[in-house]
């Protein structure tokens, strides 16, 4: 996210969420200039999305979200290549000061931020989109899913704001670097050149925050990305290649170890 942690406005959302629309778009275009009567939250799955709210501009990248308040003019900045899930929803809300303490009982969010790395919220938004299209569930079911997701994102962003440390910032930067370079060769030297510390020290800092090594997180994120691509209809070979795996059989081995099923099982479950 290309905007400082303390420079953008926060909002508190209250009451029950009522979803208007759920969608997902993969395209190359500019975010529309408009005023909407409801909240909009966008989750970036791949690429990037540049958005401006008043005088606040942000570039939401993989793993980021953007939140647009109702009845406020927002606009695009650049023509972006992106894959974004979005939800339009009604909910009470008000502008608030930047939180100085964590309150997990409330939903407090800045207009730009990050999805918590230790959750499956990408899958949650994909699941909500699928159920919304299926028309098998009622709005109450989907509203509860959204409200739970907003609470998780809120708790994560409050923790980042209140408890942010240099090591945590570096851990997040390493995580973001991995996400945006999944298809590249991510050797120890690449990380050392990018962050100016030894790979050993980077691993120590990263493991304190994420409870795993950089190498293992690279594999996990590549497998997660491949899983999403398989759900979107990619072939197994293309999903492996587009997720940074040069060795097809190593990909199959890692996929089964992490997901406890094979890519073929995924294809069968989504495409009978």
Steps between C-alpha positions, in 0.01 A plus 500: 500500500663820383377735770627558853337312786378812682403729212160371394158521669342230715132415525296311754228277356204423724181299492417227252652475153256469209657389174388664177735333250789254500726478196843412374671662205820412318577774249725781383324828564475808719286506812182698421453855629179503701300551817312194634234483774669202671836378625736326260775263607739361240746213554794473258575141394760587237637807325428837659223758530559876528220692669457853630262609776502878526866595552600148606653279233595136533635215289343178628717204407471124554378440855367855542149638527342839438187630675288776345243674726150574369408837352863604453660557161766246408687455178761300314857611445663269246395231257566187709526132423324335792290218640278642776210371706262776604195533722255790509321511834292723725610554861509776755835673522688804613847650470718444809844592627782252443462233773737518796388167647364172366128428532410169336129559560479783248565530127753779447674523164719740304401554140814317381657201668604137495314173532627299802761253378404223744140460379327358192308817418581468130313169506222660706439770239515245219253282690262793554518586130419142400208476743367839391496382138345165588192668656478206742555711812309798632641846567512440875751218449725716283468803728633294792796381290587858408468626856735226626753585228487871587565416867807295405642774279423761766676305775805457276517868406453613859786274608719638222423855604542454876770234518699578187873443544795515262526120489129465428525758225790313349310170527205656319732649236660160440154342475388765251821458300432127473140558389598742226789283375354149523605404148856630541801308629501581873846401621667603826709749304187663356365566851837623628534746210145624548503545880866561581532234769635146504252230404547349846398826672206547263383148583526565874285814471254333263459188714423707812196642324384217274625191688658358185800557277511722193554198275202314641279809471603539134388143435172545693411821316583348165278202577218731616531697176497181295189384687320823408605464137371142491166620638488760222546231235875503427662174399722331758815572298410868453406539868839360598691723259304816585565437869877488464563126488756401236491131598156351430551190715631706792184710468282187522693383808470837678134539407401166650707559813345841569142454374469125580355439155628507145443768234289245313277470809451877495411498131248220556334678793449825307454372146298179489 
